[in-house]
Amino acid sequence: MNSVQRYAVHMHTQIEHRPARPPIVRRAFAGLVLIVAAALAFKLAIGFVMAIFWTVVAVAVVVAVLWAIKTLIW
Protein backbone atom coordinates (compact mmCIF):
# COMPACT_ATOMS: atom_id res chain seq x y z
CA MET A 1 0.00 0.00 0.00
CA ASN A 2 1.56 3.28 -1.04
CA SER A 3 0.81 6.77 0.25
CA VAL A 4 -1.62 7.60 -2.58
CA GLN A 5 -3.88 4.72 -1.64
CA ARG A 6 -3.59 5.35 2.09
CA TYR A 7 -5.03 8.91 2.06
CA ALA A 8 -8.30 9.76 0.33
CA VAL A 9 -7.56 13.47 -0.01
CA HIS A 10 -4.75 14.60 -2.27
CA MET A 11 -2.75 17.58 -1.10
CA HIS A 12 -2.31 20.41 -3.56
CA THR A 13 1.20 21.75 -3.65
CA GLN A 14 0.46 24.89 -5.64
CA ILE A 15 -0.54 28.06 -3.84
CA GLU A 16 -3.85 29.49 -4.96
CA HIS A 17 -3.56 32.66 -7.01
CA ARG A 18 -4.77 35.71 -5.11
CA PRO A 19 -4.65 39.32 -6.18
CA ALA A 20 -1.79 41.21 -4.58
CA ARG A 21 -4.10 44.00 -3.33
CA PRO A 22 -7.84 44.29 -2.82
CA PRO A 23 -9.85 46.03 -5.55
CA ILE A 24 -9.78 49.83 -5.53
CA VAL A 25 -13.47 50.16 -4.58
CA ARG A 26 -12.99 47.94 -1.55
CA ARG A 27 -9.91 49.91 -0.48
CA ALA A 28 -11.80 53.20 -0.91
CA PHE A 29 -14.71 51.89 1.17
CA ALA A 30 -12.31 50.75 3.91
CA GLY A 31 -10.72 54.21 3.91
CA LEU A 32 -14.14 55.84 4.17
CA VAL A 33 -15.05 53.59 7.10
CA LEU A 34 -11.81 54.57 8.86
CA ILE A 35 -12.48 58.28 8.30
CA VAL A 36 -16.04 58.01 9.65
CA ALA A 37 -14.87 56.03 12.70
CA ALA A 38 -12.13 58.57 13.41
CA ALA A 39 -14.61 61.46 13.08
CA LEU A 40 -17.03 59.82 15.50
CA ALA A 41 -14.25 59.10 17.99
CA PHE A 42 -13.07 62.71 17.74
CA LYS A 43 -16.62 64.02 18.23
CA LEU A 44 -17.06 61.75 21.25
CA ALA A 45 -13.78 62.94 22.79
CA ILE A 46 -14.67 66.60 22.22
CA GLY A 47 -18.12 66.02 23.75
CA PHE A 48 -16.54 64.41 26.81
CA VAL A 49 -14.15 67.34 27.28
CA MET A 50 -16.98 69.85 26.85
CA ALA A 51 -19.15 68.01 29.39
CA ILE A 52 -16.34 68.20 31.94
CA PHE A 53 -15.76 71.89 31.12
CA TRP A 54 -19.42 72.88 31.59
CA THR A 55 -19.63 70.87 34.82
CA VAL A 56 -16.64 72.77 36.17
CA VAL A 57 -18.21 76.08 35.04
CA ALA A 58 -21.51 75.21 36.77
CA VAL A 59 -19.72 74.31 40.01
CA ALA A 60 -17.74 77.57 39.82
CA VAL A 61 -20.94 79.58 39.35
CA VAL A 62 -22.58 77.89 42.34
CA VAL A 63 -19.51 78.55 44.50
CA ALA A 64 -19.43 82.19 43.34
CA VAL A 65 -23.11 82.70 44.11
CA LEU A 66 -22.75 81.12 47.56
CA TRP A 67 -19.70 83.29 48.29
CA ALA A 68 -21.56 86.43 47.16
CA ILE A 69 -24.58 85.59 49.31
CA LYS A 70 -22.35 84.89 52.32
CA THR A 71 -20.47 88.15 51.78
CA LEU A 72 -23.65 90.26 51.50
CA ILE A 73 -25.63 88.66 54.34
CA TRP A 74 -22.98 87.97 57.01
HTML snippet that shows the backbone in 3Dmol.js (N, CA, C, O; Angstrom):
<script src="https://3Dmol.org/build/3Dmol-min.js"></script>
<div id="view" style="width:600px;height:400px;position:relative"></div>
<script>
const pdb = `
ATOM      1  N   MET A   1       0.854  -1.174   0.000  1.00  0.00           N
ATOM      2  CA  MET A   1       0.000   0.000   0.000  1.00  0.00           C
ATOM      3  C   MET A   1       0.899   1.236   0.000  1.00  0.00           C
ATOM      4  O   MET A   1       1.713   1.418   0.905  1.00  0.00           O
ATOM      5  N   ASN A   2       0.750   2.061  -0.993  1.00  0.00           N
ATOM      6  CA  ASN A   2       1.557   3.282  -1.038  1.00  0.00           C
ATOM      7  C   ASN A   2       0.766   4.466  -0.465  1.00  0.00           C
ATOM      8  O   ASN A   2      -0.399   4.331  -0.093  1.00  0.00           O
ATOM      9  N   SER A   3       1.422   5.615  -0.405  1.00  0.00           N
ATOM     10  CA  SER A   3       0.812   6.772   0.250  1.00  0.00           C
ATOM     11  C   SER A   3      -0.399   7.305  -0.504  1.00  0.00           C
ATOM     12  O   SER A   3      -1.280   7.903   0.114  1.00  0.00           O
ATOM     13  N   VAL A   4      -0.472   7.112  -1.805  1.00  0.00           N
ATOM     14  CA  VAL A   4      -1.623   7.604  -2.576  1.00  0.00           C
ATOM     15  C   VAL A   4      -2.863   6.817  -2.211  1.00  0.00           C
ATOM     16  O   VAL A   4      -3.950   7.389  -2.132  1.00  0.00           O
ATOM     17  N   GLN A   5      -2.731   5.536  -1.990  1.00  0.00           N
ATOM     18  CA  GLN A   5      -3.880   4.721  -1.639  1.00  0.00           C
ATOM     19  C   GLN A   5      -4.269   4.905  -0.175  1.00  0.00           C
ATOM     20  O   GLN A   5      -5.438   4.744   0.174  1.00  0.00           O
ATOM     21  N   ARG A   6      -3.332   5.233   0.666  1.00  0.00           N
ATOM     22  CA  ARG A   6      -3.593   5.348   2.090  1.00  0.00           C
ATOM     23  C   ARG A   6      -4.478   6.553   2.422  1.00  0.00           C
ATOM     24  O   ARG A   6      -5.342   6.451   3.293  1.00  0.00           O
ATOM     25  N   TYR A   7      -4.284   7.682   1.753  1.00  0.00           N
ATOM     26  CA  TYR A   7      -5.028   8.906   2.057  1.00  0.00           C
ATOM     27  C   TYR A   7      -6.013   9.195   0.935  1.00  0.00           C
ATOM     28  O   TYR A   7      -5.664   9.135  -0.244  1.00  0.00           O
ATOM     29  N   ALA A   8      -7.261   9.511   1.317  1.00  0.00           N
ATOM     30  CA  ALA A   8      -8.300   9.758   0.329  1.00  0.00           C
ATOM     31  C   ALA A   8      -8.183  11.153  -0.275  1.00  0.00           C
ATOM     32  O   ALA A   8      -8.588  11.362  -1.418  1.00  0.00           O
ATOM     33  N   VAL A   9      -7.645  12.095   0.459  1.00  0.00           N
ATOM     34  CA  VAL A   9      -7.559  13.474  -0.014  1.00  0.00           C
ATOM     35  C   VAL A   9      -6.149  13.725  -0.517  1.00  0.00           C
ATOM     36  O   VAL A   9      -5.170  13.442   0.173  1.00  0.00           O
ATOM     37  N   HIS A  10      -6.058  14.258  -1.725  1.00  0.00           N
ATOM     38  CA  HIS A  10      -4.746  14.596  -2.275  1.00  0.00           C
ATOM     39  C   HIS A  10      -4.408  16.026  -1.884  1.00  0.00           C
ATOM     40  O   HIS A  10      -5.264  16.908  -1.938  1.00  0.00           O
ATOM     41  N   MET A  11      -3.196  16.248  -1.500  1.00  0.00           N
ATOM     42  CA  MET A  11      -2.748  17.577  -1.098  1.00  0.00           C
ATOM     43  C   MET A  11      -2.266  18.347  -2.316  1.00  0.00           C
ATOM     44  O   MET A  11      -1.464  17.845  -3.104  1.00  0.00           O
ATOM     45  N   HIS A  12      -2.756  19.557  -2.461  1.00  0.00           N
ATOM     46  CA  HIS A  12      -2.315  20.410  -3.563  1.00  0.00           C
ATOM     47  C   HIS A  12      -1.043  21.125  -3.150  1.00  0.00           C
ATOM     48  O   HIS A  12      -0.974  21.692  -2.059  1.00  0.00           O
ATOM     49  N   THR A  13      -0.068  21.106  -3.982  1.00  0.00           N
ATOM     50  CA  THR A  13       1.196  21.749  -3.648  1.00  0.00           C
ATOM     51  C   THR A  13       1.306  23.154  -4.207  1.00  0.00           C
ATOM     52  O   THR A  13       2.221  23.891  -3.839  1.00  0.00           O
ATOM     53  N   GLN A  14       0.406  23.538  -5.077  1.00  0.00           N
ATOM     54  CA  GLN A  14       0.455  24.888  -5.644  1.00  0.00           C
ATOM     55  C   GLN A  14      -0.349  25.844  -4.773  1.00  0.00           C
ATOM     56  O   GLN A  14      -1.414  25.495  -4.263  1.00  0.00           O
ATOM     57  N   ILE A  15       0.168  27.034  -4.612  1.00  0.00           N
ATOM     58  CA  ILE A  15      -0.535  28.064  -3.842  1.00  0.00           C
ATOM     59  C   ILE A  15      -1.590  28.683  -4.745  1.00  0.00           C
ATOM     60  O   ILE A  15      -1.342  28.971  -5.916  1.00  0.00           O
ATOM     61  N   GLU A  16      -2.777  28.881  -4.172  1.00  0.00           N
ATOM     62  CA  GLU A  16      -3.850  29.494  -4.961  1.00  0.00           C
ATOM     63  C   GLU A  16      -3.470  30.917  -5.334  1.00  0.00           C
ATOM     64  O   GLU A  16      -2.839  31.633  -4.556  1.00  0.00           O
ATOM     65  N   HIS A  17      -3.863  31.310  -6.529  1.00  0.00           N
ATOM     66  CA  HIS A  17      -3.556  32.660  -7.007  1.00  0.00           C
ATOM     67  C   HIS A  17      -4.524  33.646  -6.366  1.00  0.00           C
ATOM     68  O   HIS A  17      -5.742  33.502  -6.473  1.00  0.00           O
ATOM     69  N   ARG A  18      -3.969  34.640  -5.706  1.00  0.00           N
ATOM     70  CA  ARG A  18      -4.768  35.711  -5.106  1.00  0.00           C
ATOM     71  C   ARG A  18      -4.245  37.034  -5.621  1.00  0.00           C
ATOM     72  O   ARG A  18      -3.051  37.176  -5.881  1.00  0.00           O
ATOM     73  N   PRO A  19      -5.132  38.001  -5.771  1.00  0.00           N
ATOM     74  CA  PRO A  19      -4.645  39.316  -6.176  1.00  0.00           C
ATOM     75  C   PRO A  19      -3.733  39.899  -5.099  1.00  0.00           C
ATOM     76  O   PRO A  19      -3.935  39.658  -3.909  1.00  0.00           O
ATOM     77  N   ALA A  20      -2.756  40.647  -5.514  1.00  0.00           N
ATOM     78  CA  ALA A  20      -1.792  41.210  -4.584  1.00  0.00           C
ATOM     79  C   ALA A  20      -2.445  42.222  -3.643  1.00  0.00           C
ATOM     80  O   ALA A  20      -2.078  42.295  -2.470  1.00  0.00           O
ATOM     81  N   ARG A  21      -3.410  43.005  -4.141  1.00  0.00           N
ATOM     82  CA  ARG A  21      -4.099  44.002  -3.330  1.00  0.00           C
ATOM     83  C   ARG A  21      -5.591  43.905  -3.596  1.00  0.00           C
ATOM     84  O   ARG A  21      -6.011  43.476  -4.671  1.00  0.00           O
ATOM     85  N   PRO A  22      -6.392  44.305  -2.611  1.00  0.00           N
ATOM     86  CA  PRO A  22      -7.845  44.292  -2.824  1.00  0.00           C
ATOM     87  C   PRO A  22      -8.225  45.281  -3.925  1.00  0.00           C
ATOM     88  O   PRO A  22      -7.463  46.198  -4.233  1.00  0.00           O
ATOM     89  N   PRO A  23      -9.387  45.097  -4.507  1.00  0.00           N
ATOM     90  CA  PRO A  23      -9.849  46.031  -5.551  1.00  0.00           C
ATOM     91  C   PRO A  23      -9.934  47.461  -5.011  1.00  0.00           C
ATOM     92  O   PRO A  23     -10.095  47.678  -3.810  1.00  0.00           O
ATOM     93  N   ILE A  24      -9.825  48.410  -5.903  1.00  0.00           N
ATOM     94  CA  ILE A  24      -9.775  49.829  -5.529  1.00  0.00           C
ATOM     95  C   ILE A  24     -11.052  50.276  -4.822  1.00  0.00           C
ATOM     96  O   ILE A  24     -10.984  51.105  -3.915  1.00  0.00           O
ATOM     97  N   VAL A  25     -12.210  49.752  -5.211  1.00  0.00           N
ATOM     98  CA  VAL A  25     -13.470  50.157  -4.576  1.00  0.00           C
ATOM     99  C   VAL A  25     -13.500  49.674  -3.123  1.00  0.00           C
ATOM    100  O   VAL A  25     -13.953  50.389  -2.229  1.00  0.00           O
ATOM    101  N   ARG A  26     -13.018  48.471  -2.906  1.00  0.00           N
ATOM    102  CA  ARG A  26     -12.987  47.939  -1.551  1.00  0.00           C
ATOM    103  C   ARG A  26     -12.019  48.733  -0.677  1.00  0.00           C
ATOM    104  O   ARG A  26     -12.315  49.007   0.486  1.00  0.00           O
ATOM    105  N   ARG A  27     -10.879  49.100  -1.224  1.00  0.00           N
ATOM    106  CA  ARG A  27      -9.912  49.914  -0.479  1.00  0.00           C
ATOM    107  C   ARG A  27     -10.489  51.291  -0.166  1.00  0.00           C
ATOM    108  O   ARG A  27     -10.295  51.812   0.932  1.00  0.00           O
ATOM    109  N   ALA A  28     -11.197  51.880  -1.129  1.00  0.00           N
ATOM    110  CA  ALA A  28     -11.802  53.197  -0.914  1.00  0.00           C
ATOM    111  C   ALA A  28     -12.871  53.120   0.173  1.00  0.00           C
ATOM    112  O   ALA A  28     -12.965  54.012   1.016  1.00  0.00           O
ATOM    113  N   PHE A  29     -13.673  52.063   0.156  1.00  0.00           N
ATOM    114  CA  PHE A  29     -14.710  51.893   1.171  1.00  0.00           C
ATOM    115  C   PHE A  29     -14.082  51.710   2.554  1.00  0.00           C
ATOM    116  O   PHE A  29     -14.576  52.262   3.537  1.00  0.00           O
ATOM    117  N   ALA A  30     -13.004  50.945   2.631  1.00  0.00           N
ATOM    118  CA  ALA A  30     -12.309  50.754   3.907  1.00  0.00           C
ATOM    119  C   ALA A  30     -11.752  52.084   4.411  1.00  0.00           C
ATOM    120  O   ALA A  30     -11.821  52.370   5.607  1.00  0.00           O
ATOM    121  N   GLY A  31     -11.204  52.891   3.518  1.00  0.00           N
ATOM    122  CA  GLY A  31     -10.716  54.209   3.908  1.00  0.00           C
ATOM    123  C   GLY A  31     -11.829  55.098   4.416  1.00  0.00           C
ATOM    124  O   GLY A  31     -11.658  55.820   5.398  1.00  0.00           O
ATOM    125  N   LEU A  32     -12.976  55.045   3.745  1.00  0.00           N
ATOM    126  CA  LEU A  32     -14.135  55.836   4.169  1.00  0.00           C
ATOM    127  C   LEU A  32     -14.609  55.402   5.550  1.00  0.00           C
ATOM    128  O   LEU A  32     -14.941  56.241   6.387  1.00  0.00           O
ATOM    129  N   VAL A  33     -14.642  54.094   5.791  1.00  0.00           N
ATOM    130  CA  VAL A  33     -15.049  53.592   7.101  1.00  0.00           C
ATOM    131  C   VAL A  33     -14.079  54.086   8.184  1.00  0.00           C
ATOM    132  O   VAL A  33     -14.510  54.474   9.270  1.00  0.00           O
ATOM    133  N   LEU A  34     -12.788  54.073   7.894  1.00  0.00           N
ATOM    134  CA  LEU A  34     -11.811  54.572   8.862  1.00  0.00           C
ATOM    135  C   LEU A  34     -11.997  56.060   9.148  1.00  0.00           C
ATOM    136  O   LEU A  34     -11.890  56.490  10.297  1.00  0.00           O
ATOM    137  N   ILE A  35     -12.272  56.843   8.115  1.00  0.00           N
ATOM    138  CA  ILE A  35     -12.482  58.279   8.298  1.00  0.00           C
ATOM    139  C   ILE A  35     -13.721  58.545   9.150  1.00  0.00           C
ATOM    140  O   ILE A  35     -13.691  59.390  10.044  1.00  0.00           O
ATOM    141  N   VAL A  36     -14.805  57.829   8.878  1.00  0.00           N
ATOM    142  CA  VAL A  36     -16.038  58.014   9.654  1.00  0.00           C
ATOM    143  C   VAL A  36     -15.818  57.597  11.111  1.00  0.00           C
ATOM    144  O   VAL A  36     -16.269  58.287  12.026  1.00  0.00           O
ATOM    145  N   ALA A  37     -15.137  56.485  11.328  1.00  0.00           N
ATOM    146  CA  ALA A  37     -14.875  56.031  12.699  1.00  0.00           C
ATOM    147  C   ALA A  37     -13.997  57.034  13.446  1.00  0.00           C
ATOM    148  O   ALA A  37     -14.233  57.308  14.623  1.00  0.00           O
ATOM    149  N   ALA A  38     -12.997  57.576  12.776  1.00  0.00           N
ATOM    150  CA  ALA A  38     -12.132  58.572  13.412  1.00  0.00           C
ATOM    151  C   ALA A  38     -12.919  59.843  13.734  1.00  0.00           C
ATOM    152  O   ALA A  38     -12.724  60.438  14.794  1.00  0.00           O
ATOM    153  N   ALA A  39     -13.802  60.263  12.830  1.00  0.00           N
ATOM    154  CA  ALA A  39     -14.610  61.462  13.077  1.00  0.00           C
ATOM    155  C   ALA A  39     -15.536  61.258  14.270  1.00  0.00           C
ATOM    156  O   ALA A  39     -15.696  62.158  15.095  1.00  0.00           O
ATOM    157  N   LEU A  40     -16.144  60.083  14.366  1.00  0.00           N
ATOM    158  CA  LEU A  40     -17.032  59.816  15.497  1.00  0.00           C
ATOM    159  C   LEU A  40     -16.251  59.757  16.813  1.00  0.00           C
ATOM    160  O   LEU A  40     -16.718  60.256  17.837  1.00  0.00           O
ATOM    161  N   ALA A  41     -15.081  59.157  16.784  1.00  0.00           N
ATOM    162  CA  ALA A  41     -14.254  59.101  17.993  1.00  0.00           C
ATOM    163  C   ALA A  41     -13.825  60.499  18.416  1.00  0.00           C
ATOM    164  O   ALA A  41     -13.821  60.817  19.605  1.00  0.00           O
ATOM    165  N   PHE A  42     -13.464  61.335  17.444  1.00  0.00           N
ATOM    166  CA  PHE A  42     -13.075  62.714  17.739  1.00  0.00           C
ATOM    167  C   PHE A  42     -14.240  63.495  18.329  1.00  0.00           C
ATOM    168  O   PHE A  42     -14.075  64.236  19.299  1.00  0.00           O
ATOM    169  N   LYS A  43     -15.428  63.325  17.734  1.00  0.00           N
ATOM    170  CA  LYS A  43     -16.616  64.023  18.234  1.00  0.00           C
ATOM    171  C   LYS A  43     -16.946  63.560  19.649  1.00  0.00           C
ATOM    172  O   LYS A  43     -17.331  64.374  20.489  1.00  0.00           O
ATOM    173  N   LEU A  44     -16.803  62.278  19.920  1.00  0.00           N
ATOM    174  CA  LEU A  44     -17.057  61.752  21.252  1.00  0.00           C
ATOM    175  C   LEU A  44     -16.062  62.318  22.267  1.00  0.00           C
ATOM    176  O   LEU A  44     -16.449  62.683  23.377  1.00  0.00           O
ATOM    177  N   ALA A  45     -14.797  62.391  21.893  1.00  0.00           N
ATOM    178  CA  ALA A  45     -13.778  62.938  22.788  1.00  0.00           C
ATOM    179  C   ALA A  45     -14.034  64.414  23.068  1.00  0.00           C
ATOM    180  O   ALA A  45     -13.933  64.854  24.214  1.00  0.00           O
ATOM    181  N   ILE A  46     -14.363  65.178  22.036  1.00  0.00           N
ATOM    182  CA  ILE A  46     -14.669  66.605  22.223  1.00  0.00           C
ATOM    183  C   ILE A  46     -15.900  66.773  23.114  1.00  0.00           C
ATOM    184  O   ILE A  46     -15.920  67.646  23.983  1.00  0.00           O
ATOM    185  N   GLY A  47     -16.918  65.954  22.908  1.00  0.00           N
ATOM    186  CA  GLY A  47     -18.120  66.017  23.748  1.00  0.00           C
ATOM    187  C   GLY A  47     -17.813  65.724  25.206  1.00  0.00           C
ATOM    188  O   GLY A  47     -18.361  66.360  26.106  1.00  0.00           O
ATOM    189  N   PHE A  48     -16.931  64.753  25.434  1.00  0.00           N
ATOM    190  CA  PHE A  48     -16.544  64.414  26.813  1.00  0.00           C
ATOM    191  C   PHE A  48     -15.812  65.582  27.473  1.00  0.00           C
ATOM    192  O   PHE A  48     -16.085  65.917  28.626  1.00  0.00           O
ATOM    193  N   VAL A  49     -14.893  66.194  26.749  1.00  0.00           N
ATOM    194  CA  VAL A  49     -14.155  67.338  27.282  1.00  0.00           C
ATOM    195  C   VAL A  49     -15.101  68.510  27.552  1.00  0.00           C
ATOM    196  O   VAL A  49     -14.977  69.187  28.573  1.00  0.00           O
ATOM    197  N   MET A  50     -16.036  68.746  26.647  1.00  0.00           N
ATOM    198  CA  MET A  50     -16.982  69.854  26.847  1.00  0.00           C
ATOM    199  C   MET A  50     -17.904  69.589  28.042  1.00  0.00           C
ATOM    200  O   MET A  50     -18.251  70.518  28.772  1.00  0.00           O
ATOM    201  N   ALA A  51     -18.299  68.337  28.243  1.00  0.00           N
ATOM    202  CA  ALA A  51     -19.146  68.012  29.394  1.00  0.00           C
ATOM    203  C   ALA A  51     -18.402  68.288  30.695  1.00  0.00           C
ATOM    204  O   ALA A  51     -18.975  68.831  31.639  1.00  0.00           O
ATOM    205  N   ILE A  52     -17.144  67.918  30.744  1.00  0.00           N
ATOM    206  CA  ILE A  52     -16.341  68.205  31.945  1.00  0.00           C
ATOM    207  C   ILE A  52     -16.195  69.711  32.133  1.00  0.00           C
ATOM    208  O   ILE A  52     -16.322  70.213  33.250  1.00  0.00           O
ATOM    209  N   PHE A  53     -15.927  70.437  31.041  1.00  0.00           N
ATOM    210  CA  PHE A  53     -15.759  71.894  31.120  1.00  0.00           C
ATOM    211  C   PHE A  53     -17.011  72.558  31.678  1.00  0.00           C
ATOM    212  O   PHE A  53     -16.915  73.375  32.594  1.00  0.00           O
ATOM    213  N   TRP A  54     -18.192  72.224  31.142  1.00  0.00           N
ATOM    214  CA  TRP A  54     -19.416  72.883  31.592  1.00  0.00           C
ATOM    215  C   TRP A  54     -19.784  72.472  33.018  1.00  0.00           C
ATOM    216  O   TRP A  54     -20.408  73.249  33.741  1.00  0.00           O
ATOM    217  N   THR A  55     -19.408  71.271  33.425  1.00  0.00           N
ATOM    218  CA  THR A  55     -19.632  70.869  34.816  1.00  0.00           C
ATOM    219  C   THR A  55     -18.777  71.720  35.749  1.00  0.00           C
ATOM    220  O   THR A  55     -19.248  72.174  36.791  1.00  0.00           O
ATOM    221  N   VAL A  56     -17.525  71.932  35.372  1.00  0.00           N
ATOM    222  CA  VAL A  56     -16.639  72.775  36.174  1.00  0.00           C
ATOM    223  C   VAL A  56     -17.166  74.213  36.212  1.00  0.00           C
ATOM    224  O   VAL A  56     -17.133  74.851  37.264  1.00  0.00           O
ATOM    225  N   VAL A  57     -17.647  74.726  35.084  1.00  0.00           N
ATOM    226  CA  VAL A  57     -18.209  76.082  35.043  1.00  0.00           C
ATOM    227  C   VAL A  57     -19.427  76.177  35.953  1.00  0.00           C
ATOM    228  O   VAL A  57     -19.572  77.157  36.683  1.00  0.00           O
ATOM    229  N   ALA A  58     -20.304  75.179  35.926  1.00  0.00           N
ATOM    230  CA  ALA A  58     -21.507  75.206  36.767  1.00  0.00           C
ATOM    231  C   ALA A  58     -21.130  75.178  38.247  1.00  0.00           C
ATOM    232  O   ALA A  58     -21.721  75.899  39.050  1.00  0.00           O
ATOM    233  N   VAL A  59     -20.162  74.361  38.608  1.00  0.00           N
ATOM    234  CA  VAL A  59     -19.719  74.315  40.010  1.00  0.00           C
ATOM    235  C   VAL A  59     -19.114  75.654  40.401  1.00  0.00           C
ATOM    236  O   VAL A  59     -19.360  76.132  41.508  1.00  0.00           O
ATOM    237  N   ALA A  60     -18.332  76.271  39.526  1.00  0.00           N
ATOM    238  CA  ALA A  60     -17.736  77.572  39.816  1.00  0.00           C
ATOM    239  C   ALA A  60     -18.808  78.640  40.003  1.00  0.00           C
ATOM    240  O   ALA A  60     -18.675  79.496  40.877  1.00  0.00           O
ATOM    241  N   VAL A  61     -19.850  78.606  39.211  1.00  0.00           N
ATOM    242  CA  VAL A  61     -20.942  79.576  39.347  1.00  0.00           C
ATOM    243  C   VAL A  61     -21.651  79.382  40.678  1.00  0.00           C
ATOM    244  O   VAL A  61     -21.956  80.359  41.362  1.00  0.00           O
ATOM    245  N   VAL A  62     -21.914  78.149  41.054  1.00  0.00           N
ATOM    246  CA  VAL A  62     -22.581  77.893  42.341  1.00  0.00           C
ATOM    247  C   VAL A  62     -21.709  78.372  43.490  1.00  0.00           C
ATOM    248  O   VAL A  62     -22.214  79.000  44.421  1.00  0.00           O
ATOM    249  N   VAL A  63     -20.427  78.096  43.447  1.00  0.00           N
ATOM    250  CA  VAL A  63     -19.510  78.553  44.496  1.00  0.00           C
ATOM    251  C   VAL A  63     -19.476  80.080  44.539  1.00  0.00           C
ATOM    252  O   VAL A  63     -19.468  80.665  45.622  1.00  0.00           O
ATOM    253  N   ALA A  64     -19.456  80.726  43.382  1.00  0.00           N
ATOM    254  CA  ALA A  64     -19.427  82.195  43.336  1.00  0.00           C
ATOM    255  C   ALA A  64     -20.704  82.783  43.916  1.00  0.00           C
ATOM    256  O   ALA A  64     -20.655  83.763  44.658  1.00  0.00           O
ATOM    257  N   VAL A  65     -21.835  82.200  43.587  1.00  0.00           N
ATOM    258  CA  VAL A  65     -23.107  82.702  44.114  1.00  0.00           C
ATOM    259  C   VAL A  65     -23.166  82.513  45.629  1.00  0.00           C
ATOM    260  O   VAL A  65     -23.593  83.413  46.352  1.00  0.00           O
ATOM    261  N   LEU A  66     -22.739  81.345  46.108  1.00  0.00           N
ATOM    262  CA  LEU A  66     -22.747  81.122  47.556  1.00  0.00           C
ATOM    263  C   LEU A  66     -21.794  82.084  48.271  1.00  0.00           C
ATOM    264  O   LEU A  66     -22.119  82.587  49.346  1.00  0.00           O
ATOM    265  N   TRP A  67     -20.645  82.338  47.695  1.00  0.00           N
ATOM    266  CA  TRP A  67     -19.698  83.287  48.288  1.00  0.00           C
ATOM    267  C   TRP A  67     -20.301  84.696  48.322  1.00  0.00           C
ATOM    268  O   TRP A  67     -20.178  85.406  49.319  1.00  0.00           O
ATOM    269  N   ALA A  68     -20.963  85.096  47.209  1.00  0.00           N
ATOM    270  CA  ALA A  68     -21.560  86.430  47.163  1.00  0.00           C
ATOM    271  C   ALA A  68     -22.677  86.571  48.190  1.00  0.00           C
ATOM    272  O   ALA A  68     -22.795  87.605  48.848  1.00  0.00           O
ATOM    273  N   ILE A  69     -23.490  85.538  48.326  1.00  0.00           N
ATOM    274  CA  ILE A  69     -24.578  85.594  49.314  1.00  0.00           C
ATOM    275  C   ILE A  69     -23.994  85.668  50.723  1.00  0.00           C
ATOM    276  O   ILE A  69     -24.461  86.453  51.549  1.00  0.00           O
ATOM    277  N   LYS A  70     -22.995  84.868  50.993  1.00  0.00           N
ATOM    278  CA  LYS A  70     -22.349  84.889  52.323  1.00  0.00           C
ATOM    279  C   LYS A  70     -21.739  86.262  52.602  1.00  0.00           C
ATOM    280  O   LYS A  70     -21.836  86.764  53.722  1.00  0.00           O
ATOM    281  N   THR A  71     -21.114  86.871  51.599  1.00  0.00           N
ATOM    282  CA  THR A  71     -20.469  88.154  51.783  1.00  0.00           C
ATOM    283  C   THR A  71     -21.514  89.270  52.037  1.00  0.00           C
ATOM    284  O   THR A  71     -21.279  90.156  52.859  1.00  0.00           O
ATOM    285  N   LEU A  72     -22.622  89.229  51.360  1.00  0.00           N
ATOM    286  CA  LEU A  72     -23.654  90.258  51.502  1.00  0.00           C
ATOM    287  C   LEU A  72     -24.453  90.108  52.790  1.00  0.00           C
ATOM    288  O   LEU A  72     -24.816  91.108  53.409  1.00  0.00           O
ATOM    289  N   ILE A  73     -24.728  88.885  53.198  1.00  0.00           N
ATOM    290  CA  ILE A  73     -25.628  88.659  54.344  1.00  0.00           C
ATOM    291  C   ILE A  73     -24.859  88.695  55.655  1.00  0.00           C
ATOM    292  O   ILE A  73     -25.329  89.300  56.619  1.00  0.00           O
ATOM    293  N   TRP A  74     -23.678  88.060  55.722  1.00  0.00           N
ATOM    294  CA  TRP A  74     -22.981  87.971  57.015  1.00  0.00           C
ATOM    295  C   TRP A  74     -22.016  89.053  57.165  1.00  0.00           C
ATOM    296  O   TRP A  74     -21.338  89.138  58.189  1.00  0.00           O
TER     297      TRP A  74
END
`;
const viewer = $3Dmol.createViewer("view");
viewer.addModel(pdb, "pdb");
viewer.setStyle({}, {cartoon: {color: "spectrum"}});
viewer.zoomTo();
viewer.render();
</script>
